[in-house]
Amino acid sequence: MRPLVASMRGDIGVITMDNDARRNVLCEAFYVQLKDLLDAFRENRVRVIILRANPGVHVWSAGHDVNELPPAGQDPLHWAEILPRMTRAIHDFPAPVIAMIEGTVWGGACELALACDMVVTATGTTFALTPARLGVPYNINGLSTFTRSLTPQLLKELLFTAAPMPAERLASAGAVNHVVPNAELESFCMGLAEQILKNAPLTIRATKEMMNVLLGARDLSASEFERLEELRKDVYSSKDYAEGLDAIRNKRTPKFIGI
């Protein structure tokens, strides 16, 4: 099964996540098709993209497919893995990408959503960053996506508690652009896209590229990067990481011991 469906509405491209049975998990097949669709939209000079799920879903995306995570001792979120590649593909697309969200957003799907240029949600949408539930050490690339949108205090609450946070609260902090009634979500997003179409596409393309450069301008020293990677290695080599994977796969509560 192909996890995505694409359509065109004039110069607006729509990518619909269509794997409801598996709660739109992010997997290798998802990434491959997303990249192909983005390449096709680029060739067709699509000027706005809307990334959405099927209408009425309870889960927009459940995040990274845990069945594709490596065993303990191997980096689960290496820069070359699917989630960083997805966010880079969205960042590199030369036109705005709007995340249109209803339902719950879990784990790595929060990163996918916030990598988009704008985020519009339905009332009642929640976001939960869950690596601490699995014992997964989030990587620097992923954290940088969040730090562009979230204050440190809000991001730490999401990461440390792993509890769902209402979109309304994220909107009040500026991380979500709009929260609208569910019945108005599609028309609102289309209206936003049509407003963008009235403006100069080359200006928007250049502006997006410059914003990406400015927001990612801070470089880590080699020694600092190596230190942080060693911290991450301690986590994904731990007994707790193996415990977290086993717990999620067997649908039980993990018992972390801190080693």
C-alpha positions in Angstrom: 0.0 0.0 0.0 1.2 3.5 -0.9 0.9 5.7 2.2 0.3 9.0 0.4 -2.2 10.3 -2.2 -1.5 13.4 -4.3 -3.9 15.8 -6.0 -3.8 19.2 -7.7 -6.1 22.1 -7.3 -4.8 24.6 -9.8 -1.3 25.6 -8.5 -2.0 24.1 -5.1 -0.6 20.6 -4.5 -2.3 18.4 -1.8 -0.5 15.5 -0.2 -2.9 13.3 1.8 -1.6 10.7 4.3 -3.7 7.6 3.5 -2.6 4.9 5.8 -5.3 5.1 8.5 -5.0 1.5 9.4 -1.5 2.1 10.7 -2.3 5.6 11.9 -0.1 7.2 9.2 3.2 6.0 10.7 6.3 7.6 9.3 8.3 4.9 7.5 10.7 4.4 4.6 7.9 3.9 2.1 6.3 7.2 3.4 9.6 9.1 2.8 10.3 7.6 -0.6 6.8 8.5 -1.8 6.9 12.0 -0.2 10.2 12.8 -1.9 8.8 11.6 -5.3 5.7 13.7 -4.9 7.7 16.8 -3.9 9.9 16.3 -6.9 6.9 16.0 -9.2 5.3 19.1 -7.7 8.6 21.0 -8.2 8.6 20.0 -11.8 5.0 21.2 -12.2 5.9 24.5 -10.5 3.4 24.0 -7.7 3.3 27.2 -5.6 1.8 25.9 -2.4 1.5 22.4 -0.8 -1.0 21.3 1.8 0.0 18.2 3.8 -3.0 16.6 5.5 -4.6 13.4 6.7 -7.9 12.0 5.6 -10.9 13.9 6.9 -12.2 12.8 10.3 -9.1 10.9 11.5 -8.5 10.7 15.2 -4.7 10.4 14.7 -3.0 12.7 12.2 0.2 10.6 12.5 1.5 8.3 15.2 5.1 9.2 14.4 8.0 7.0 13.5 7.3 3.4 12.8 8.9 1.6 15.8 9.3 -1.5 13.7 11.9 0.3 11.7 13.9 1.5 14.7 17.2 -0.4 15.0 18.1 -2.5 18.1 19.8 -1.1 21.1 23.3 0.0 20.5 22.6 1.5 17.0 21.6 5.2 16.6 17.8 5.3 16.1 17.8 8.8 14.7 20.9 9.1 12.6 20.9 12.2 10.3 20.5 9.9 7.3 17.4 8.2 8.6 13.9 8.9 7.3 12.7 11.7 9.6 15.7 14.1 9.0 15.3 13.3 5.3 11.6 14.2 5.4 12.2 17.5 7.1 15.0 18.4 4.7 12.8 17.7 1.8 10.1 20.0 3.2 12.7 22.7 4.0 14.2 22.4 0.5 10.9 22.6 -1.4 10.9 26.1 -3.1 7.3 27.0 -2.1 5.4 27.1 1.2 4.2 23.9 2.7 1.1 24.1 5.0 0.5 21.4 7.6 -3.3 20.9 7.9 -3.9 18.9 11.1 -6.8 17.3 12.9 -6.6 14.6 15.5 -3.5 13.8 17.6 0.1 14.2 16.5 2.7 11.9 18.1 6.5 11.7 18.4 8.3 12.3 15.1 5.1 13.5 13.4 5.4 16.6 15.6 8.7 17.3 13.9 7.2 16.7 10.5 4.4 19.1 11.2 6.6 21.9 12.6 9.1 21.5 9.7 6.3 22.9 7.5 6.2 26.6 6.8 2.8 27.1 8.4 0.7 24.9 10.7 -3.1 25.1 10.9 -5.0 22.7 13.2 -8.6 21.9 14.1 -9.9 22.6 17.5 -9.0 19.7 19.9 -5.7 18.8 18.1 -2.9 17.8 20.5 0.8 17.3 20.1 2.9 14.8 22.1 6.7 14.5 21.9 7.3 10.9 23.2 11.0 9.9 22.9 11.3 9.8 26.7 8.6 7.1 26.8 10.7 5.0 24.5 14.1 5.9 25.9 15.0 7.3 22.5 17.7 10.1 22.4 16.3 12.8 20.1 19.0 14.0 17.6 20.3 17.6 17.3 18.8 18.0 13.8 15.3 17.2 15.2 15.7 19.4 18.2 16.7 22.3 15.9 13.4 21.9 14.1 11.6 22.4 17.4 13.8 25.3 18.6 12.8 27.3 15.5 9.2 27.2 16.6 9.1 26.6 20.4 10.4 28.4 23.4 12.9 26.4 25.4 10.5 26.1 28.4 7.7 24.8 26.2 9.9 22.4 24.3 11.3 21.0 27.6 7.8 20.5 29.0 6.9 18.6 25.8 10.0 16.5 25.9 10.3 15.9 29.6 6.6 15.0 30.3 5.8 13.3 26.9 2.2 14.5 27.6 -0.2 15.7 24.9 -0.3 19.5 24.6 -3.4 21.3 23.1 -2.8 23.1 19.8 -4.4 26.1 21.4 -1.6 26.4 23.8 1.0 26.0 21.1 -0.8 28.7 19.1 -0.7 31.1 22.0 3.1 30.6 22.0 3.4 31.2 18.2 4.2 27.6 17.2 0.9 27.0 15.5 -0.5 29.6 13.1 -4.2 29.1 13.4 -6.6 26.8 15.3 -10.0 26.7 13.6 -13.2 24.7 14.0 -13.0 21.2 12.5 -15.7 22.0 9.9 -13.8 25.0 8.7 -10.3 23.4 8.6 -10.2 22.5 4.9 -11.7 25.7 3.6 -9.5 27.8 5.8 -6.3 26.1 4.6 -7.4 26.4 1.0 -8.1 30.1 1.5 -4.7 30.6 3.1 -3.1 28.8 0.1 -5.1 31.0 -2.4 -3.9 34.1 -0.6 -0.3 33.0 -1.1 -1.0 32.5 -4.8 -1.8 36.2 -5.2 1.8 37.1 -4.3 5.1 36.9 -6.3 6.4 33.3 -6.4 10.0 34.2 -6.9 9.9 36.6 -3.9 8.3 33.8 -1.8 10.9 31.3 -2.9 13.8 33.6 -2.1 12.3 34.5 1.2 11.8 30.9 2.3 15.4 30.1 1.4 16.7 33.1 3.3 14.5 32.3 6.3 15.8 28.7 6.3 19.4 30.0 6.3 18.8 32.5 9.1 16.9 30.1 11.3 19.6 27.5 11.0 22.5 29.9 11.2 24.0 28.7 14.5 26.8 26.2 14.0 28.1 23.8 16.7 31.8 23.5 17.2 33.2 20.0 16.3 34.0 19.3 20.0 30.5 20.3 21.1 28.9 18.2 18.4 31.0 15.2 19.4 30.2 15.6 23.1 26.4 15.7 22.4 26.7 12.7 20.1 28.4 10.8 22.9 25.6 11.6 25.2 23.1 10.3 22.6 25.2 7.1 22.2 25.0 6.5 25.9 21.2 6.6 25.6 20.7 4.3 22.6 23.2 1.8 23.9 21.4 1.6 27.3 19.2 -1.1 28.8 16.5 1.5 29.0 16.4 2.0 25.2 16.0 -1.8 24.7 13.3 -1.8 27.4 11.5 1.1 25.7 11.4 -0.7 22.4 10.3 -3.9 23.9 7.5 -2.2 25.8 6.1 -0.3 22.9 6.1 -3.4 20.7 4.4 -5.5 23.3 2.0 -2.7 24.4 3.1 -2.5 28.0 4.3 0.2 30.3 8.1 0.4 30.3 10.1 0.0 33.5 13.1 2.3 33.2 16.1 1.9 35.6 18.4 4.6 34.3 21.2 2.4 32.9 
